[in-house]
């Protein structure tokens, strides 16, 4: 019984298993390999451009703002607007 299950039924003219045609598997794999490298480069390029456009420039603007910030000057400007309750502006005294 086990021998009959192990034997494969081949076509009457075939003498053993048929050989796979050579053009079935390899060319498609080659095309995928050739296309994957430019696709990966394109994806990383778009990702880098998005990072630069969305995050890096924004963080640079924030860093420049805080580097050039003068707290005393800002306090006097806010005080002159009359926003602060206990530090009266010159026009409120």
Buried (B, 14 or more C-beta within 10 A) or exposed (E): EEEEEEEEEEEEEEEEEEEEEEEEEEEEEEEEEEEEEEEEEEEEEEEEEEEEEEEEEEEEEEEEEEEEEEEEEEEBEEBBEEEEEEEEBEEEE
